Amino acid sequence: MTENSSLFSSTWNNASEEDVLYTRLSIPALLAAVFGVASFLVFMTPWFFFISVLGILFSFIAIWSIRKAEGGLTGLRFAQLGLCGSVVSLTAVAVLWPSYQYGIRSEADRFFRIWFDALQHNNIPLAKGLTSPYWERPASDKPEEWWQKQYENNFSHKSIHTYVENKLIRVLLALGDKAKVSYYKTLSVTTSDETDTVVTLYAVSFPNDNSQTETFFVKMTGKRSFPSGDIKSAGWTLEGIPTVVVPDELKTIAQNE
């Protein structure tokens, strides 16, 4: 073996870095793939949207660094996977979540109007029953039986008197069909632990003794839940007795005046 062909020749020992190509997996690309898959948790609650944002961010970082490395980094497919997953989940939620909230607000509006209508037509069993879980409510077509049970139980009897003595309840009972209930605005819509909560403001207008229209505002809070996780049996419950409030914008106008 000649010196030039020796295994330990200076030519072999002095090989430049360009002669040997090292490749390694891009860490941002791996993180992009992980966040891209985890981004679908956003369908459980929109508060996970930041996972999709991180997935998109790491995907762009990975793609940029891989191209800049000119073959020194691998993981382009991981980055592309993460980008696709994050974009799809974020876009889907951006479209579906407003639609879901609109549906919840519509359901809540129909439920709240049942309460107003019940009091306007002197149906106290139905109005008060809406404050209990719907699977525990008395049959609406048998009010006589419901009243009989209330009188037989001292606690229930006292509870009815307390309910009717509420000022808002008395006003709505007295106004009857003279009251015109109008949707004013939705204050909040929240979803957590298989429960949807909607807070809505209604305007109640009625003619006074001088034939002029007066208006007051009622704040309603309702929760949509399901017994034992049975989603198909989801129903609404009124959170206590609604309250009369003044909208913030009207407070501001009053202060300015």
ChimeraX commands (.cxc) that place a marker at each C-alpha (Angstrom):
marker #1 position 0.00,0.00,0.00 radius 0.5
marker #1 position 1.50,3.32,-1.03 radius 0.5
marker #1 position 1.69,6.37,1.18 radius 0.5
marker #1 position -0.87,8.22,-0.90 radius 0.5
marker #1 position -3.37,5.42,-0.54 radius 0.5
marker #1 position -2.80,4.99,3.16 radius 0.5
marker #1 position -5.85,5.00,5.35 radius 0.5
marker #1 position -4.20,7.71,7.41 radius 0.5
marker #1 position -3.16,9.92,4.53 radius 0.5
marker #1 position -3.29,13.65,5.01 radius 0.5
marker #1 position -5.86,13.91,2.21 radius 0.5
marker #1 position -8.41,11.86,4.19 radius 0.5
marker #1 position -7.64,13.60,7.47 radius 0.5
marker #1 position -7.98,17.08,5.97 radius 0.5
marker #1 position -11.40,16.49,4.39 radius 0.5
marker #1 position -13.42,19.71,4.49 radius 0.5
marker #1 position -16.87,20.05,6.09 radius 0.5
marker #1 position -18.44,20.35,2.62 radius 0.5
marker #1 position -17.18,16.81,1.81 radius 0.5
marker #1 position -19.32,15.28,4.55 radius 0.5
marker #1 position -23.00,16.33,4.77 radius 0.5
marker #1 position -24.65,16.11,8.17 radius 0.5
marker #1 position -28.44,16.30,8.45 radius 0.5
marker #1 position -30.57,16.52,11.56 radius 0.5
marker #1 position -34.29,16.79,12.33 radius 0.5
marker #1 position -35.64,20.31,12.77 radius 0.5
marker #1 position -36.96,20.78,16.31 radius 0.5
marker #1 position -39.47,23.48,15.20 radius 0.5
marker #1 position -40.78,21.05,12.59 radius 0.5
marker #1 position -41.35,18.40,15.25 radius 0.5
marker #1 position -43.08,20.93,17.51 radius 0.5
marker #1 position -45.21,22.10,14.57 radius 0.5
marker #1 position -46.43,18.53,14.01 radius 0.5
marker #1 position -47.23,18.07,17.71 radius 0.5
marker #1 position -49.15,21.34,17.92 radius 0.5
marker #1 position -50.87,20.61,14.61 radius 0.5
marker #1 position -52.31,17.37,15.96 radius 0.5
marker #1 position -53.12,18.88,19.35 radius 0.5
marker #1 position -54.84,21.85,17.69 radius 0.5
marker #1 position -57.98,19.75,17.20 radius 0.5
marker #1 position -58.57,20.12,20.95 radius 0.5
marker #1 position -60.02,23.48,19.96 radius 0.5
marker #1 position -63.26,21.65,19.10 radius 0.5
marker #1 position -63.65,20.91,22.82 radius 0.5
marker #1 position -63.38,24.57,23.78 radius 0.5
marker #1 position -62.31,27.59,21.74 radius 0.5
marker #1 position -59.90,28.58,24.52 radius 0.5
marker #1 position -57.46,26.09,22.96 radius 0.5
marker #1 position -57.14,28.27,19.86 radius 0.5
marker #1 position -53.64,29.29,20.99 radius 0.5
marker #1 position -52.47,25.73,20.20 radius 0.5
marker #1 position -53.38,26.28,16.55 radius 0.5
marker #1 position -51.59,29.63,16.57 radius 0.5
marker #1 position -48.44,28.03,17.99 radius 0.5
marker #1 position -48.68,25.26,15.40 radius 0.5
marker #1 position -48.77,27.79,12.56 radius 0.5
marker #1 position -45.92,29.80,14.07 radius 0.5
marker #1 position -43.61,26.79,14.50 radius 0.5
marker #1 position -44.52,25.56,11.01 radius 0.5
marker #1 position -43.35,28.78,9.38 radius 0.5
marker #1 position -40.19,28.83,11.51 radius 0.5
marker #1 position -39.42,25.24,10.55 radius 0.5
marker #1 position -40.04,25.76,6.82 radius 0.5
marker #1 position -37.86,28.88,6.79 radius 0.5
marker #1 position -34.99,27.24,8.71 radius 0.5
marker #1 position -35.09,24.04,6.60 radius 0.5
marker #1 position -34.88,25.96,3.36 radius 0.5
marker #1 position -32.12,28.16,4.71 radius 0.5
marker #1 position -30.10,25.11,5.82 radius 0.5
marker #1 position -29.98,23.87,2.19 radius 0.5
marker #1 position -30.15,20.21,3.08 radius 0.5
marker #1 position -28.70,20.41,6.57 radius 0.5
marker #1 position -32.11,20.01,8.19 radius 0.5
marker #1 position -34.95,17.56,7.63 radius 0.5
marker #1 position -38.56,17.55,8.77 radius 0.5
marker #1 position -40.27,19.52,6.03 radius 0.5
marker #1 position -43.16,17.08,5.98 radius 0.5
marker #1 position -43.59,17.42,9.75 radius 0.5
marker #1 position -43.79,21.19,9.33 radius 0.5
marker #1 position -46.30,20.89,6.50 radius 0.5
marker #1 position -48.39,18.45,8.53 radius 0.5
marker #1 position -48.43,20.81,11.49 radius 0.5
marker #1 position -49.33,23.76,9.28 radius 0.5
marker #1 position -52.23,21.94,7.63 radius 0.5
marker #1 position -53.62,20.65,10.92 radius 0.5
marker #1 position -53.40,24.02,12.65 radius 0.5
marker #1 position -54.93,25.96,9.76 radius 0.5
marker #1 position -57.78,23.48,9.30 radius 0.5
marker #1 position -58.71,23.39,13.00 radius 0.5
marker #1 position -58.46,27.16,13.41 radius 0.5
marker #1 position -60.51,27.84,10.28 radius 0.5
marker #1 position -63.17,25.29,11.22 radius 0.5
marker #1 position -63.62,26.77,14.68 radius 0.5
marker #1 position -63.68,30.31,13.30 radius 0.5
marker #1 position -66.65,29.24,11.19 radius 0.5
marker #1 position -68.41,26.75,13.48 radius 0.5
marker #1 position -68.08,28.51,16.83 radius 0.5
marker #1 position -70.06,31.65,15.85 radius 0.5
marker #1 position -72.72,29.37,14.36 radius 0.5
marker #1 position -72.86,27.36,17.59 radius 0.5
marker #1 position -73.17,30.50,19.69 radius 0.5
marker #1 position -75.92,31.82,17.44 radius 0.5
marker #1 position -77.84,28.59,17.93 radius 0.5
marker #1 position -77.40,28.76,21.70 radius 0.5
marker #1 position -78.58,32.39,21.80 radius 0.5
marker #1 position -81.65,31.47,19.74 radius 0.5
marker #1 position -82.51,28.58,22.05 radius 0.5
marker #1 position -82.07,30.78,25.11 radius 0.5
marker #1 position -84.29,33.48,23.61 radius 0.5
marker #1 position -87.13,31.01,23.05 radius 0.5
marker #1 position -86.70,29.69,26.60 radius 0.5
marker #1 position -86.70,33.16,28.20 radius 0.5
marker #1 position -89.84,34.17,26.30 radius 0.5
marker #1 position -91.65,31.15,27.73 radius 0.5
marker #1 position -91.06,32.63,31.19 radius 0.5
marker #1 position -92.37,36.06,30.21 radius 0.5
marker #1 position -95.41,34.54,28.51 radius 0.5
marker #1 position -96.17,32.35,31.52 radius 0.5
marker #1 position -96.30,35.32,33.89 radius 0.5
marker #1 position -98.26,37.45,31.44 radius 0.5
marker #1 position -100.89,34.71,31.38 radius 0.5
marker #1 position -100.81,34.09,35.15 radius 0.5
marker #1 position -99.21,30.65,34.78 radius 0.5
marker #1 position -97.16,30.68,37.99 radius 0.5
marker #1 position -96.51,26.89,38.05 radius 0.5
marker #1 position -94.78,27.08,34.66 radius 0.5
marker #1 position -92.87,30.30,35.45 radius 0.5
marker #1 position -91.54,29.01,38.76 radius 0.5
marker #1 position -90.95,25.55,37.34 radius 0.5
marker #1 position -88.46,26.98,34.86 radius 0.5
marker #1 position -86.09,27.67,37.77 radius 0.5
marker #1 position -85.83,23.92,38.43 radius 0.5
marker #1 position -84.00,21.35,36.27 radius 0.5
marker #1 position -86.32,20.55,33.41 radius 0.5
marker #1 position -86.41,16.82,34.22 radius 0.5
marker #1 position -87.80,17.69,37.68 radius 0.5
marker #1 position -90.53,20.11,36.55 radius 0.5
marker #1 position -94.21,19.36,37.07 radius 0.5
marker #1 position -96.42,18.56,34.11 radius 0.5
marker #1 position -97.57,21.85,32.61 radius 0.5
marker #1 position -100.98,20.39,31.73 radius 0.5
marker #1 position -101.78,19.57,35.39 radius 0.5
marker #1 position -101.50,22.88,37.32 radius 0.5
marker #1 position -104.14,21.83,39.87 radius 0.5
marker #1 position -101.99,18.92,41.06 radius 0.5
marker #1 position -98.99,21.22,41.30 radius 0.5
marker #1 position -100.85,23.77,43.45 radius 0.5
marker #1 position -102.15,20.99,45.69 radius 0.5
marker #1 position -98.61,19.74,46.35 radius 0.5
marker #1 position -97.45,23.26,47.18 radius 0.5
marker #1 position -100.15,23.71,49.80 radius 0.5
marker #1 position -99.45,20.31,51.35 radius 0.5
marker #1 position -95.79,21.22,51.98 radius 0.5
marker #1 position -95.07,24.16,54.26 radius 0.5
marker #1 position -91.67,24.85,52.71 radius 0.5
marker #1 position -93.08,24.82,49.16 radius 0.5
marker #1 position -96.03,26.97,50.25 radius 0.5
marker #1 position -93.68,29.58,51.72 radius 0.5
marker #1 position -91.48,29.43,48.62 radius 0.5
marker #1 position -94.47,30.27,46.39 radius 0.5
marker #1 position -95.35,33.29,48.52 radius 0.5
marker #1 position -91.76,34.51,48.39 radius 0.5
marker #1 position -91.69,34.08,44.63 radius 0.5
marker #1 position -94.92,35.99,44.03 radius 0.5
marker #1 position -93.89,38.77,46.44 radius 0.5
marker #1 position -90.96,39.62,44.17 radius 0.5
marker #1 position -91.57,43.06,42.67 radius 0.5
marker #1 position -90.75,42.06,39.08 radius 0.5
marker #1 position -93.04,39.02,39.29 radius 0.5
marker #1 position -95.91,41.16,40.60 radius 0.5
marker #1 position -95.42,43.77,37.87 radius 0.5
marker #1 position -95.46,41.22,35.05 radius 0.5
marker #1 position -98.51,39.50,36.51 radius 0.5
marker #1 position -100.30,42.85,36.78 radius 0.5
marker #1 position -99.36,44.05,33.29 radius 0.5
marker #1 position -100.39,40.85,31.57 radius 0.5
marker #1 position -100.74,41.25,27.81 radius 0.5
marker #1 position -100.15,45.00,28.10 radius 0.5
marker #1 position -96.43,44.32,28.45 radius 0.5
marker #1 position -94.46,44.09,25.21 radius 0.5
marker #1 position -91.26,42.08,25.63 radius 0.5
marker #1 position -88.45,42.80,23.16 radius 0.5
marker #1 position -84.96,41.40,22.85 radius 0.5
marker #1 position -82.40,44.10,23.67 radius 0.5
marker #1 position -78.97,42.45,23.59 radius 0.5
marker #1 position -76.95,39.43,24.67 radius 0.5
marker #1 position -74.53,40.20,27.48 radius 0.5
marker #1 position -72.55,36.96,27.41 radius 0.5
marker #1 position -72.42,33.40,26.08 radius 0.5
marker #1 position -70.08,30.97,27.82 radius 0.5
marker #1 position -69.47,27.23,27.50 radius 0.5
marker #1 position -67.72,25.08,30.10 radius 0.5
marker #1 position -68.06,21.61,31.64 radius 0.5
marker #1 position -70.87,20.55,29.29 radius 0.5
marker #1 position -72.90,23.63,30.26 radius 0.5
marker #1 position -73.88,26.64,28.16 radius 0.5
marker #1 position -74.71,29.85,30.00 radius 0.5
marker #1 position -76.45,32.78,28.29 radius 0.5
marker #1 position -77.13,36.18,29.84 radius 0.5
marker #1 position -79.63,38.28,27.88 radius 0.5
marker #1 position -81.19,41.68,28.39 radius 0.5
marker #1 position -84.85,42.29,27.49 radius 0.5
marker #1 position -86.80,45.52,27.22 radius 0.5
marker #1 position -90.33,45.45,28.67 radius 0.5
marker #1 position -92.54,48.29,27.44 radius 0.5
marker #1 position -96.04,49.14,28.68 radius 0.5
marker #1 position -98.50,52.07,28.52 radius 0.5
marker #1 position -98.81,54.11,31.69 radius 0.5
marker #1 position -101.90,55.92,32.98 radius 0.5
marker #1 position -101.14,58.88,30.71 radius 0.5
marker #1 position -101.08,56.63,27.62 radius 0.5
marker #1 position -97.32,57.09,27.36 radius 0.5
marker #1 position -94.94,54.19,26.89 radius 0.5
marker #1 position -92.58,53.33,29.71 radius 0.5
marker #1 position -89.77,50.78,29.50 radius 0.5
marker #1 position -87.68,48.84,31.97 radius 0.5
marker #1 position -84.99,46.23,31.35 radius 0.5
marker #1 position -84.83,42.66,32.65 radius 0.5
marker #1 position -81.65,40.63,32.91 radius 0.5
marker #1 position -82.15,36.90,32.28 radius 0.5
marker #1 position -79.61,34.16,32.99 radius 0.5
marker #1 position -80.17,30.65,31.67 radius 0.5
marker #1 position -78.09,27.47,31.70 radius 0.5
marker #1 position -78.28,24.66,29.17 radius 0.5
marker #1 position -77.09,21.32,30.57 radius 0.5
marker #1 position -77.86,17.61,30.35 radius 0.5
marker #1 position -78.50,15.02,33.08 radius 0.5
marker #1 position -75.69,12.50,33.56 radius 0.5
marker #1 position -73.95,13.64,30.38 radius 0.5
marker #1 position -76.91,12.76,28.15 radius 0.5
marker #1 position -76.38,15.29,25.38 radius 0.5
marker #1 position -79.59,14.31,23.59 radius 0.5
marker #1 position -81.62,15.39,26.64 radius 0.5
marker #1 position -80.11,18.86,26.91 radius 0.5
marker #1 position -82.43,21.46,28.39 radius 0.5
marker #1 position -82.56,24.96,29.87 radius 0.5
marker #1 position -82.92,26.13,33.45 radius 0.5
marker #1 position -83.55,29.68,34.63 radius 0.5
marker #1 position -80.97,30.88,37.17 radius 0.5
marker #1 position -83.13,32.30,39.94 radius 0.5
marker #1 position -85.55,35.19,39.51 radius 0.5
marker #1 position -84.55,37.65,36.76 radius 0.5
marker #1 position -83.64,41.14,37.87 radius 0.5
marker #1 position -84.44,44.65,36.69 radius 0.5
marker #1 position -81.29,46.48,35.56 radius 0.5
marker #1 position -80.26,49.62,33.72 radius 0.5
marker #1 position -78.05,49.02,30.64 radius 0.5
marker #1 position -74.59,50.54,30.89 radius 0.5
marker #1 position -75.14,52.72,27.83 radius 0.5
marker #1 position -78.21,54.28,29.43 radius 0.5
marker #1 position -76.23,55.01,32.59 radius 0.5
marker #1 position -73.65,56.82,30.46 radius 0.5
marker #1 position -76.32,58.88,28.70 radius 0.5
marker #1 position -77.87,59.83,32.04 radius 0.5
marker #1 position -74.50,60.92,33.41 radius 0.5
marker #1 position -73.77,63.01,30.31 radius 0.5
marker #1 position -77.13,64.72,30.54 radius 0.5
marker link #1:1,2 radius 0.2
marker link #1:2,3 radius 0.2
marker link #1:3,4 radius 0.2
marker link #1:4,5 radius 0.2
marker link #1:5,6 radius 0.2
marker link #1:6,7 radius 0.2
marker link #1:7,8 radius 0.2
marker link #1:8,9 radius 0.2
marker link #1:9,10 radius 0.2
marker link #1:10,11 radius 0.2
marker link #1:11,12 radius 0.2
marker link #1:12,13 radius 0.2
marker link #1:13,14 radius 0.2
marker link #1:14,15 radius 0.2
marker link #1:15,16 radius 0.2
marker link #1:16,17 radius 0.2
marker link #1:17,18 radius 0.2
marker link #1:18,19 radius 0.2
marker link #1:19,20 radius 0.2
marker link #1:20,21 radius 0.2
marker link #1:21,22 radius 0.2
marker link #1:22,23 radius 0.2
marker link #1:23,24 radius 0.2
marker link #1:24,25 radius 0.2
marker link #1:25,26 radius 0.2
marker link #1:26,27 radius 0.2
marker link #1:27,28 radius 0.2
marker link #1:28,29 radius 0.2
marker link #1:29,30 radius 0.2
marker link #1:30,31 radius 0.2
marker link #1:31,32 radius 0.2
marker link #1:32,33 radius 0.2
marker link #1:33,34 radius 0.2
marker link #1:34,35 radius 0.2
marker link #1:35,36 radius 0.2
marker link #1:36,37 radius 0.2
marker link #1:37,38 radius 0.2
marker link #1:38,39 radius 0.2
marker link #1:39,40 radius 0.2
marker link #1:40,41 radius 0.2
marker link #1:41,42 radius 0.2
marker link #1:42,43 radius 0.2
marker link #1:43,44 radius 0.2
marker link #1:44,45 radius 0.2
marker link #1:45,46 radius 0.2
marker link #1:46,47 radius 0.2
marker link #1:47,48 radius 0.2
marker link #1:48,49 radius 0.2
marker link #1:49,50 radius 0.2
marker link #1:50,51 radius 0.2
marker link #1:51,52 radius 0.2
marker link #1:52,53 radius 0.2
marker link #1:53,54 radius 0.2
marker link #1:54,55 radius 0.2
marker link #1:55,56 radius 0.2
marker link #1:56,57 radius 0.2
marker link #1:57,58 radius 0.2
marker link #1:58,59 radius 0.2
marker link #1:59,60 radius 0.2
marker link #1:60,61 radius 0.2
marker link #1:61,62 radius 0.2
marker link #1:62,63 radius 0.2
marker link #1:63,64 radius 0.2
marker link #1:64,65 radius 0.2
marker link #1:65,66 radius 0.2
marker link #1:66,67 radius 0.2
marker link #1:67,68 radius 0.2
marker link #1:68,69 radius 0.2
marker link #1:69,70 radius 0.2
marker link #1:70,71 radius 0.2
marker link #1:71,72 radius 0.2
marker link #1:72,73 radius 0.2
marker link #1:73,74 radius 0.2
marker link #1:74,75 radius 0.2
marker link #1:75,76 radius 0.2
marker link #1:76,77 radius 0.2
marker link #1:77,78 radius 0.2
marker link #1:78,79 radius 0.2
marker link #1:79,80 radius 0.2
marker link #1:80,81 radius 0.2
marker link #1:81,82 radius 0.2
marker link #1:82,83 radius 0.2
marker link #1:83,84 radius 0.2
marker link #1:84,85 radius 0.2
marker link #1:85,86 radius 0.2
marker link #1:86,87 radius 0.2
marker link #1:87,88 radius 0.2
marker link #1:88,89 radius 0.2
marker link #1:89,90 radius 0.2
marker link #1:90,91 radius 0.2
marker link #1:91,92 radius 0.2
marker link #1:92,93 radius 0.2
marker link #1:93,94 radius 0.2
marker link #1:94,95 radius 0.2
marker link #1:95,96 radius 0.2
marker link #1:96,97 radius 0.2
marker link #1:97,98 radius 0.2
marker link #1:98,99 radius 0.2
marker link #1:99,100 radius 0.2
marker link #1:100,101 radius 0.2
marker link #1:101,102 radius 0.2
marker link #1:102,103 radius 0.2
marker link #1:103,104 radius 0.2
marker link #1:104,105 radius 0.2
marker link #1:105,106 radius 0.2
marker link #1:106,107 radius 0.2
marker link #1:107,108 radius 0.2
marker link #1:108,109 radius 0.2
marker link #1:109,110 radius 0.2
marker link #1:110,111 radius 0.2
marker link #1:111,112 radius 0.2
marker link #1:112,113 radius 0.2
marker link #1:113,114 radius 0.2
marker link #1:114,115 radius 0.2
marker link #1:115,116 radius 0.2
marker link #1:116,117 radius 0.2
marker link #1:117,118 radius 0.2
marker link #1:118,119 radius 0.2
marker link #1:119,120 radius 0.2
marker link #1:120,121 radius 0.2
marker link #1:121,122 radius 0.2
marker link #1:122,123 radius 0.2
marker link #1:123,124 radius 0.2
marker link #1:124,125 radius 0.2
marker link #1:125,126 radius 0.2
marker link #1:126,127 radius 0.2
marker link #1:127,128 radius 0.2
marker link #1:128,129 radius 0.2
marker link #1:129,130 radius 0.2
marker link #1:130,131 radius 0.2
marker link #1:131,132 radius 0.2
marker link #1:132,133 radius 0.2
marker link #1:133,134 radius 0.2
marker link #1:134,135 radius 0.2
marker link #1:135,136 radius 0.2
marker link #1:136,137 radius 0.2
marker link #1:137,138 radius 0.2
marker link #1:138,139 radius 0.2
marker link #1:139,140 radius 0.2
marker link #1:140,141 radius 0.2
marker link #1:141,142 radius 0.2
marker link #1:142,143 radius 0.2
marker link #1:143,144 radius 0.2
marker link #1:144,145 radius 0.2
marker link #1:145,146 radius 0.2
marker link #1:146,147 radius 0.2
marker link #1:147,148 radius 0.2
marker link #1:148,149 radius 0.2
marker link #1:149,150 radius 0.2
marker link #1:150,151 radius 0.2
marker link #1:151,152 radius 0.2
marker link #1:152,153 radius 0.2
marker link #1:153,154 radius 0.2
marker link #1:154,155 radius 0.2
marker link #1:155,156 radius 0.2
marker link #1:156,157 radius 0.2
marker link #1:157,158 radius 0.2
marker link #1:158,159 radius 0.2
marker link #1:159,160 radius 0.2
marker link #1:160,161 radius 0.2
marker link #1:161,162 radius 0.2
marker link #1:162,163 radius 0.2
marker link #1:163,164 radius 0.2
marker link #1:164,165 radius 0.2
marker link #1:165,166 radius 0.2
marker link #1:166,167 radius 0.2
marker link #1:167,168 radius 0.2
marker link #1:168,169 radius 0.2
marker link #1:169,170 radius 0.2
marker link #1:170,171 radius 0.2
marker link #1:171,172 radius 0.2
marker link #1:172,173 radius 0.2
marker link #1:173,174 radius 0.2
marker link #1:174,175 radius 0.2
marker link #1:175,176 radius 0.2
marker link #1:176,177 radius 0.2
marker link #1:177,178 radius 0.2
marker link #1:178,179 radius 0.2
marker link #1:179,180 radius 0.2
marker link #1:180,181 radius 0.2
marker link #1:181,182 radius 0.2
marker link #1:182,183 radius 0.2
marker link #1:183,184 radius 0.2
marker link #1:184,185 radius 0.2
marker link #1:185,186 radius 0.2
marker link #1:186,187 radius 0.2
marker link #1:187,188 radius 0.2
marker link #1:188,189 radius 0.2
marker link #1:189,190 radius 0.2
marker link #1:190,191 radius 0.2
marker link #1:191,192 radius 0.2
marker link #1:192,193 radius 0.2
marker link #1:193,194 radius 0.2
marker link #1:194,195 radius 0.2
marker link #1:195,196 radius 0.2
marker link #1:196,197 radius 0.2
marker link #1:197,198 radius 0.2
marker link #1:198,199 radius 0.2
marker link #1:199,200 radius 0.2
marker link #1:200,201 radius 0.2
marker link #1:201,202 radius 0.2
marker link #1:202,203 radius 0.2
marker link #1:203,204 radius 0.2
marker link #1:204,205 radius 0.2
marker link #1:205,206 radius 0.2
marker link #1:206,207 radius 0.2
marker link #1:207,208 radius 0.2
marker link #1:208,209 radius 0.2
marker link #1:209,210 radius 0.2
marker link #1:210,211 radius 0.2
marker link #1:211,212 radius 0.2
marker link #1:212,213 radius 0.2
marker link #1:213,214 radius 0.2
marker link #1:214,215 radius 0.2
marker link #1:215,216 radius 0.2
marker link #1:216,217 radius 0.2
marker link #1:217,218 radius 0.2
marker link #1:218,219 radius 0.2
marker link #1:219,220 radius 0.2
marker link #1:220,221 radius 0.2
marker link #1:221,222 radius 0.2
marker link #1:222,223 radius 0.2
marker link #1:223,224 radius 0.2
marker link #1:224,225 radius 0.2
marker link #1:225,226 radius 0.2
marker link #1:226,227 radius 0.2
marker link #1:227,228 radius 0.2
marker link #1:228,229 radius 0.2
marker link #1:229,230 radius 0.2
marker link #1:230,231 radius 0.2
marker link #1:231,232 radius 0.2
marker link #1:232,233 radius 0.2
marker link #1:233,234 radius 0.2
marker link #1:234,235 radius 0.2
marker link #1:235,236 radius 0.2
marker link #1:236,237 radius 0.2
marker link #1:237,238 radius 0.2
marker link #1:238,239 radius 0.2
marker link #1:239,240 radius 0.2
marker link #1:240,241 radius 0.2
marker link #1:241,242 radius 0.2
marker link #1:242,243 radius 0.2
marker link #1:243,244 radius 0.2
marker link #1:244,245 radius 0.2
marker link #1:245,246 radius 0.2
marker link #1:246,247 radius 0.2
marker link #1:247,248 radius 0.2
marker link #1:248,249 radius 0.2
marker link #1:249,250 radius 0.2
marker link #1:250,251 radius 0.2
marker link #1:251,252 radius 0.2
marker link #1:252,253 radius 0.2
marker link #1:253,254 radius 0.2
marker link #1:254,255 radius 0.2
marker link #1:255,256 radius 0.2
marker link #1:256,257 radius 0.2
view
